[in-house]
Amino acid sequence: MIAACEVLEDAANKFPTSTSTPALSNGEVISGLKEALQIGIKNSVNLTSVTDGFFKNSAIKLPFPEDAIKVKQKAIDLGMSSQVEKFELTLNRAAEDATKAALPIFADAITNMTIQDGFKILNGGDGAATKYLRDNTTAKLTAAFAPKVAESINKVKLTEYWNPIITKYNSVMAITGGQKMNPDLNAFVTERAILGLFKLVEQEENKIRKDPMARVTDILVKVFGSITGK
């Protein structure tokens, strides 16, 4: 009897009874973070690349260019309110059209994430993965995205709505001695479109971090469950 108990006790000591989650490898962390960003990017592009995707989303809507606010007010004063409204609408149409080509560009950018950064990003809290992606890829994205924006601006004929406004404004400035201006619409739309996409990517990332129902794959469940406990 005593011998039997000793055998059972020895066997029990050989098998762990803990049900704790196994430690994550760097590879699993990177895979989970990349998948979260890929899902966030796909969802964000799907939301923005449709009609009114930018224009009716107050969080990312492109406003009249900040450095041309004087142009907007002068145009309104000159009775060009409808032209201003059409320009602002078409400005957003250019961003909506351009983002259709964003998915592969952003997907390629995810590969910049290294194993060394994995756990830092995982434990960095809300938006950490998006911030890393933004900090490390914005320049490359801008260079790749700008030609797409230029194509979209031509496609929606943005300058047809802009030229009458800026021409009228600059003609008044020529008379009054004020400073003429003509902001770079390509750069403005490119910058704002990328910022808008990143804003939505961050929302998607945070949803995955906080909501278990948003973790739609096993690797997301494992990686983000490891820091939330659920």
C-alpha positions as CSV (number, residue, x, y, z in Angstrom):
1,M,0.0,0.0,0.0
2,I,2.8,2.4,1.0
3,A,4.8,1.4,-2.1
4,A,1.8,2.1,-4.3
5,C,1.3,5.6,-2.9
6,E,4.9,6.3,-3.4
7,V,4.6,5.3,-7.1
8,L,1.5,7.5,-7.6
9,E,3.2,10.5,-5.9
10,D,6.3,10.1,-8.0
11,A,4.2,9.9,-11.2
12,A,2.2,13.0,-10.2
13,N,5.4,15.0,-9.8
14,K,6.5,14.2,-13.3
15,F,3.4,15.8,-14.9
16,P,2.7,19.6,-14.4
17,T,-0.8,20.5,-13.3
18,S,-0.6,24.1,-14.3
19,T,-3.0,25.3,-17.1
20,S,-1.2,28.5,-17.7
21,T,-0.8,29.7,-21.3
22,P,2.6,28.7,-22.9
23,A,5.0,31.5,-23.5
24,L,4.8,33.1,-26.9
25,S,7.7,32.8,-29.2
26,N,8.9,35.9,-31.1
27,G,7.7,34.3,-34.3
28,E,4.2,33.9,-32.9
29,V,4.2,37.5,-31.7
30,I,5.3,38.9,-35.1
31,S,2.7,36.7,-36.9
32,G,-0.1,37.9,-34.7
33,L,0.8,41.5,-35.0
34,K,1.2,41.3,-38.8
35,E,-2.1,39.5,-39.0
36,A,-3.8,42.2,-36.9
37,L,-2.4,44.9,-39.1
38,Q,-3.4,43.1,-42.3
39,I,-7.0,42.7,-41.0
40,G,-7.0,46.4,-39.9
41,I,-5.7,47.6,-43.3
42,K,-8.1,45.5,-45.3
43,N,-11.1,46.7,-43.2
44,S,-9.9,50.3,-43.4
45,V,-9.4,50.2,-47.2
46,N,-12.9,48.6,-47.6
47,L,-14.4,51.5,-45.5
48,T,-12.6,54.3,-47.3
49,S,-12.4,53.2,-50.9
50,V,-16.2,53.6,-51.4
51,T,-18.3,56.6,-52.2
52,D,-18.4,58.9,-49.1
53,G,-15.8,56.7,-47.4
54,F,-13.9,59.9,-46.5
55,F,-16.5,62.6,-47.2
56,K,-19.1,61.3,-44.7
57,N,-16.6,60.1,-42.0
58,S,-16.0,63.2,-39.9
59,A,-12.9,61.5,-38.3
60,I,-11.0,61.4,-41.6
61,K,-12.8,63.8,-44.0
62,L,-10.5,66.0,-46.0
63,P,-11.1,69.6,-45.2
64,F,-10.3,72.6,-47.4
65,P,-6.4,72.8,-47.4
66,E,-5.3,74.6,-44.2
67,D,-2.8,76.8,-46.0
68,A,-5.5,78.0,-48.3
69,I,-8.2,78.9,-45.8
70,K,-7.9,82.5,-46.9
71,V,-8.7,81.3,-50.4
72,K,-11.9,79.6,-49.2
73,Q,-13.2,82.6,-47.3
74,K,-12.4,85.0,-50.1
75,A,-14.1,82.6,-52.6
76,I,-17.2,82.5,-50.4
77,D,-17.1,86.3,-50.1
78,L,-17.0,86.5,-53.9
79,G,-20.2,84.4,-54.2
80,M,-18.4,81.1,-55.0
81,S,-19.9,79.0,-52.2
82,S,-21.1,76.2,-54.5
83,Q,-17.7,76.0,-56.2
84,V,-16.1,75.6,-52.8
85,E,-18.5,72.9,-51.8
86,K,-17.9,71.0,-55.1
87,F,-14.2,71.3,-54.6
88,E,-14.3,69.9,-51.0
89,L,-16.5,67.0,-52.2
90,T,-14.2,66.2,-55.1
91,L,-11.2,66.5,-52.8
92,N,-12.6,63.6,-50.8
93,R,-13.5,61.7,-53.9
94,A,-9.9,61.8,-54.9
95,A,-8.9,60.2,-51.6
96,E,-11.6,57.6,-51.9
97,D,-10.5,56.6,-55.3
98,A,-6.8,56.6,-54.5
99,T,-7.2,54.2,-51.5
100,K,-8.4,51.5,-53.8
101,A,-4.8,50.9,-54.6
102,A,-3.6,51.2,-51.0
103,L,-4.0,47.6,-49.9
104,P,-0.9,46.0,-51.5
105,I,1.2,49.0,-50.6
106,F,0.3,48.8,-47.0
107,A,0.5,45.0,-46.9
108,D,4.1,45.2,-48.3
109,A,5.0,47.8,-45.6
110,I,4.1,45.3,-42.8
111,T,7.2,43.3,-43.6
112,N,9.3,46.1,-42.1
113,M,8.4,44.9,-38.6
114,T,11.3,43.0,-37.0
115,I,11.3,40.3,-34.4
116,Q,13.3,42.5,-32.0
117,D,10.3,44.9,-31.9
118,G,7.7,42.3,-31.4
119,F,7.1,42.1,-27.7
120,K,7.6,45.9,-27.3
121,I,4.8,46.5,-29.7
122,L,2.6,43.8,-28.2
123,N,2.9,45.3,-24.7
124,G,2.9,48.9,-25.9
125,G,-0.9,49.4,-25.4
126,D,-3.5,50.9,-27.7
127,G,-2.2,51.8,-31.2
128,A,1.4,50.6,-30.6
129,A,1.5,48.4,-33.7
130,T,-0.1,51.1,-35.9
131,K,2.3,53.7,-34.5
132,Y,5.3,51.5,-35.3
133,L,4.0,50.9,-38.8
134,R,3.3,54.6,-39.3
135,D,6.7,55.7,-38.0
136,N,8.6,53.3,-40.1
137,T,6.7,53.3,-43.4
138,T,5.2,56.8,-43.9
139,A,8.0,58.0,-46.2
140,K,7.8,54.8,-48.4
141,L,4.0,54.9,-48.5
142,T,4.0,58.6,-49.5
143,A,6.4,57.9,-52.4
144,A,4.3,54.9,-53.5
145,F,0.9,56.5,-52.9
146,A,1.5,59.9,-54.5
147,P,1.3,58.6,-58.1
148,K,-2.0,56.9,-57.3
149,V,-3.3,60.1,-55.9
150,A,-2.3,62.1,-59.0
151,E,-4.1,59.6,-61.1
152,S,-7.2,59.9,-58.9
153,I,-7.1,63.7,-59.0
154,N,-7.1,63.6,-62.8
155,K,-9.9,60.9,-62.8
156,V,-12.3,62.9,-60.6
157,K,-11.2,66.2,-62.3
158,L,-10.4,67.9,-59.0
159,T,-8.5,70.7,-60.6
160,E,-11.5,71.7,-62.7
161,Y,-13.2,72.7,-59.4
162,W,-10.0,74.2,-57.9
163,N,-8.8,76.3,-60.8
164,P,-11.7,78.8,-60.9
165,I,-11.4,79.3,-57.1
166,I,-7.6,79.9,-57.0
167,T,-7.7,81.9,-60.3
168,K,-10.3,84.3,-58.9
169,Y,-8.4,84.6,-55.6
170,N,-5.1,85.3,-57.2
171,S,-6.6,87.9,-59.5
172,V,-7.9,89.7,-56.4
173,M,-4.5,89.4,-54.7
174,A,-2.9,90.9,-57.8
175,I,-5.0,94.0,-57.4
176,T,-4.7,94.3,-53.6
177,G,-1.1,93.4,-53.4
178,G,-1.8,90.3,-51.3
179,Q,0.1,87.0,-51.5
180,K,-0.9,84.6,-54.3
181,M,-1.0,80.9,-53.5
182,N,-1.7,77.6,-55.1
183,P,-1.2,74.7,-52.6
184,D,0.0,71.3,-53.8
185,L,-3.2,69.4,-54.0
186,N,-1.4,66.1,-54.7
187,A,0.7,66.4,-51.5
188,F,-2.3,67.4,-49.5
189,V,-4.5,64.5,-50.6
190,T,-1.7,62.0,-50.3
191,E,-0.9,63.1,-46.7
192,R,-4.5,63.2,-45.6
193,A,-5.5,59.9,-47.3
194,I,-2.6,58.1,-45.5
195,L,-3.4,59.7,-42.2
196,G,-7.0,58.8,-42.5
197,L,-6.2,55.2,-43.3
198,F,-3.8,54.9,-40.3
199,K,-6.5,56.4,-38.1
200,L,-8.9,53.6,-39.1
201,V,-6.1,50.9,-38.9
202,E,-5.5,52.0,-35.3
203,Q,-9.2,51.7,-34.5
204,E,-9.1,48.2,-35.9
205,E,-6.0,47.3,-34.0
206,N,-7.5,48.5,-30.7
207,K,-10.6,46.6,-31.4
208,I,-8.6,43.4,-31.7
209,R,-6.7,44.2,-28.5
210,K,-9.8,44.8,-26.4
211,D,-12.5,42.6,-27.9
212,P,-12.1,38.8,-28.1
213,M,-14.8,38.6,-30.7
214,A,-12.6,40.6,-33.1
215,R,-9.9,38.0,-32.9
216,V,-11.0,36.0,-35.9
217,T,-8.0,33.7,-36.2
218,D,-6.2,31.3,-33.8
219,I,-3.0,33.3,-33.8
220,L,-4.9,36.5,-32.9
221,V,-6.6,34.6,-30.0
222,K,-3.3,33.3,-28.8
223,V,-1.2,36.5,-29.1
224,F,-3.7,39.1,-27.8
225,G,-5.3,36.7,-25.3
226,S,-1.8,36.4,-23.7
227,I,-1.9,40.1,-22.7
228,T,-5.6,40.4,-21.8
229,G,-6.1,37.0,-20.2
230,K,-9.3,36.5,-22.2
